[in-house]
Amino acid sequence: MDTGVSWKEKPKVKKQKYSIEYYPGTSRLMIIEGMSAPAVSEKLDVRTGLLYRWRKEHLAELAGSGRGYEN
């Protein structure tokens, strides 16, 4: 099957940007609501790895460690 794209060529995918206000809401779904990262990922169309990172940063922010949502 010819897709018209060589295996060496990768189509450009635009990187999704999320606002800083978006992070706590997504991590709250996992922490407070008890949803799994894959479930939140599917629901919000966000990569699972990002969700784990946001949750880690959110917990650090709540703990007052001074690290959280660094861009």
Z-matrix of the N, CA and C atoms (Angstrom, degrees):
N
C 1 1.455
C 2 1.526 1 108.29
N 3 1.302 2 116.40 1 124.15
C 4 1.455 3 122.01 2 -178.39
C 5 1.520 4 109.14 3 -97.32
N 6 1.346 5 115.03 4 117.41
C 7 1.469 6 119.89 5 179.79
C 8 1.515 7 111.64 6 -93.02
N 9 1.352 8 117.21 7 -7.89
C 10 1.447 9 120.48 8 -179.21
C 11 1.517 10 112.96 9 86.02
N 12 1.348 11 117.57 10 -0.72
C 13 1.458 12 122.01 11 179.55
C 14 1.516 13 108.05 12 -120.45
N 15 1.316 14 115.82 13 126.88
C 16 1.456 15 120.32 14 177.90
C 17 1.524 16 109.03 15 -67.11
N 18 1.309 17 117.18 16 152.86
C 19 1.466 18 120.66 17 -179.78
C 20 1.515 19 111.25 18 -65.08
N 21 1.336 20 117.55 19 -20.48
C 22 1.457 21 120.87 20 178.55
C 23 1.524 22 112.04 21 -82.93
N 24 1.308 23 116.03 22 -23.23
C 25 1.463 24 120.02 23 179.99
C 26 1.516 25 109.45 24 -87.82
N 27 1.304 26 115.70 25 129.47
C 28 1.461 27 119.85 26 176.61
C 29 1.516 28 107.79 27 -110.73
N 30 1.318 29 116.68 28 128.88
C 31 1.461 30 118.07 29 177.28
C 32 1.522 31 110.66 30 -63.27
N 33 1.309 32 115.92 31 140.92
C 34 1.464 33 120.61 32 178.70
C 35 1.521 34 109.14 33 -71.39
N 36 1.326 35 115.11 34 128.12
C 37 1.464 36 121.14 35 178.01
C 38 1.516 37 106.80 36 -113.38
N 39 1.307 38 115.91 37 125.65
C 40 1.455 39 120.19 38 179.94
C 41 1.528 40 109.24 39 -71.40
N 42 1.333 41 115.60 40 129.74
C 43 1.456 42 121.52 41 -179.42
C 44 1.526 43 109.55 42 -73.71
N 45 1.314 44 115.53 43 127.99
C 46 1.464 45 121.24 44 -179.92
C 47 1.525 46 109.74 45 -75.67
N 48 1.311 47 116.89 46 132.78
C 49 1.468 48 122.16 47 175.89
C 50 1.517 49 108.43 48 -107.27
N 51 1.309 50 116.10 49 137.57
C 52 1.461 51 121.76 50 178.55
C 53 1.524 52 108.46 51 -119.39
N 54 1.307 53 116.56 52 142.15
C 55 1.456 54 119.86 53 178.67
C 56 1.528 55 109.41 54 -73.42
N 57 1.312 56 115.52 55 155.34
C 58 1.470 57 121.86 56 -178.77
C 59 1.531 58 111.10 57 -60.26
N 60 1.320 59 117.68 58 -28.10
C 61 1.462 60 121.73 59 179.75
C 62 1.532 61 111.68 60 -72.10
N 63 1.314 62 117.31 61 -18.45
C 64 1.465 63 122.16 62 -177.73
C 65 1.524 64 111.51 63 -74.85
N 66 1.332 65 117.71 64 -32.18
C 67 1.460 66 122.28 65 -174.30
C 68 1.530 67 114.29 66 -59.36
N 69 1.347 68 119.08 67 -53.21
C 70 1.467 69 118.62 68 -177.45
C 71 1.533 70 113.22 69 -60.91
N 72 1.312 71 116.84 70 -36.44
C 73 1.464 72 119.96 71 -179.43
C 74 1.511 73 112.25 72 -63.35
N 75 1.331 74 115.94 73 -41.42
C 76 1.462 75 118.81 74 179.88
C 77 1.523 76 111.17 75 -70.12
N 78 1.326 77 116.93 76 -39.70
C 79 1.466 78 118.51 77 179.90
C 80 1.526 79 111.05 78 -70.25
N 81 1.320 80 117.44 79 -30.97
C 82 1.479 81 120.07 80 176.46
C 83 1.520 82 111.23 81 -63.62
N 84 1.334 83 116.83 82 -35.57
C 85 1.469 84 119.35 83 177.25
C 86 1.526 85 110.54 84 -58.18
N 87 1.325 86 116.47 85 -37.42
C 88 1.462 87 119.89 86 -179.61
C 89 1.522 88 111.63 87 -80.45
N 90 1.340 89 117.05 88 -40.45
C 91 1.468 90 120.51 89 -174.75
C 92 1.519 91 111.66 90 -78.55
N 93 1.320 92 117.70 91 -52.97
C 94 1.466 93 121.58 92 -174.02
C 95 1.532 94 112.05 93 -86.16
N 96 1.326 95 115.81 94 -46.05
C 97 1.469 96 119.57 95 -177.88
C 98 1.525 97 112.58 96 -78.47
N 99 1.330 98 116.29 97 -17.20
C 100 1.462 99 120.13 98 178.28
C 101 1.516 100 114.71 99 76.97
N 102 1.327 101 117.09 100 16.59
C 103 1.465 102 119.88 101 178.53
C 104 1.523 103 109.53 102 -75.00
N 105 1.311 104 116.70 103 147.77
C 106 1.462 105 120.41 104 177.03
C 107 1.525 106 109.07 105 -78.14
N 108 1.319 107 115.78 106 156.56
C 109 1.465 108 120.47 107 178.85
C 110 1.531 109 111.04 108 -60.12
N 111 1.341 110 119.81 109 -42.55
C 112 1.464 111 118.47 110 177.42
C 113 1.537 112 113.04 111 -62.09
N 114 1.327 113 117.58 112 -35.35
C 115 1.474 114 120.34 113 178.50
C 116 1.524 115 110.83 114 -67.62
N 117 1.331 116 117.27 115 -43.16
C 118 1.465 117 121.40 116 177.96
C 119 1.521 118 109.41 117 -66.28
N 120 1.314 119 116.72 118 -40.10
C 121 1.456 120 121.91 119 178.60
C 122 1.524 121 111.20 120 -57.88
N 123 1.298 122 115.59 121 -45.88
C 124 1.465 123 120.12 122 179.79
C 125 1.528 124 111.03 123 -67.96
N 126 1.316 125 116.77 124 -41.67
C 127 1.465 126 121.51 125 -177.72
C 128 1.530 127 112.12 126 -65.46
N 129 1.351 128 116.71 127 -42.03
C 130 1.463 129 121.11 128 -173.63
C 131 1.527 130 113.68 129 -104.21
N 132 1.329 131 117.22 130 -2.73
C 133 1.460 132 122.26 131 -179.01
C 134 1.531 133 111.14 132 58.35
N 135 1.337 134 115.03 133 50.77
C 136 1.459 135 123.19 134 177.73
C 137 1.521 136 107.12 135 -123.90
N 138 1.329 137 116.88 136 140.06
C 139 1.467 138 120.01 137 179.50
C 140 1.528 139 110.92 138 -59.38
N 141 1.318 140 115.96 139 140.59
C 142 1.461 141 122.27 140 -178.20
C 143 1.528 142 111.64 141 -60.68
N 144 1.317 143 117.90 142 -40.36
C 145 1.452 144 121.46 143 179.53
C 146 1.524 145 112.64 144 -59.70
N 147 1.335 146 116.47 145 -38.25
C 148 1.462 147 120.53 146 176.51
C 149 1.515 148 111.14 147 -63.87
N 150 1.315 149 116.05 148 -40.95
C 151 1.468 150 119.94 149 -179.36
C 152 1.526 151 111.09 150 -61.99
N 153 1.333 152 116.94 151 -43.16
C 154 1.461 153 120.09 152 178.27
C 155 1.528 154 110.61 153 -62.45
N 156 1.344 155 116.43 154 -41.51
C 157 1.466 156 119.83 155 179.26
C 158 1.524 157 111.12 156 -65.18
N 159 1.342 158 116.73 157 -44.47
C 160 1.470 159 120.22 158 180.00
C 161 1.518 160 110.83 159 -62.67
N 162 1.343 161 116.92 160 -40.02
C 163 1.467 162 120.16 161 178.98
C 164 1.525 163 110.36 162 -62.83
N 165 1.325 164 116.84 163 -44.66
C 166 1.462 165 121.84 164 178.92
C 167 1.523 166 110.71 165 -60.13
N 168 1.339 167 117.05 166 -44.76
C 169 1.459 168 121.36 167 -179.97
C 170 1.524 169 111.45 168 -67.68
N 171 1.326 170 116.18 169 -37.52
C 172 1.470 171 120.53 170 179.22
C 173 1.524 172 110.32 171 -65.65
N 174 1.321 173 117.50 172 -43.65
C 175 1.462 174 120.97 173 178.36
C 176 1.521 175 111.05 174 -64.42
N 177 1.330 176 116.72 175 -38.30
C 178 1.469 177 120.21 176 177.57
C 179 1.525 178 110.07 177 -65.26
N 180 1.323 179 117.05 178 -40.01
C 181 1.465 180 121.45 179 178.23
C 182 1.527 181 110.29 180 -63.62
N 183 1.314 182 116.69 181 -43.01
C 184 1.462 183 120.71 182 179.26
C 185 1.531 184 111.69 183 -65.75
N 186 1.320 185 115.88 184 -33.37
C 187 1.457 186 120.21 185 179.75
C 188 1.534 187 111.87 186 -76.59
N 189 1.326 188 116.37 187 -9.30
C 190 1.462 189 120.39 188 177.69
C 191 1.507 190 114.06 189 77.03
N 192 1.307 191 116.52 190 25.53
C 193 1.460 192 119.22 191 -178.43
C 194 1.517 193 112.56 192 -78.69
N 195 1.328 194 117.36 193 -8.27
C 196 1.459 195 120.38 194 179.35
C 197 1.515 196 113.18 195 88.10
N 198 1.317 197 118.19 196 -10.03
C 199 1.466 198 120.66 197 176.76
C 200 1.505 199 108.11 198 -101.61
N 201 1.287 200 115.62 199 130.97
C 202 1.449 201 118.84 200 175.64
C 203 1.505 202 111.52 201 173.22
N 204 1.298 203 115.87 202 130.11
C 205 1.460 204 124.28 203 175.29
C 206 1.514 205 112.94 204 53.38
N 207 1.314 206 115.31 205 46.04
C 208 1.455 207 119.66 206 176.14
C 209 1.515 208 108.78 207 -82.71
N 210 1.288 209 116.59 208 134.65
C 211 1.481 210 120.81 209 177.64
C 212 1.492 211 109.35 210 -107.48
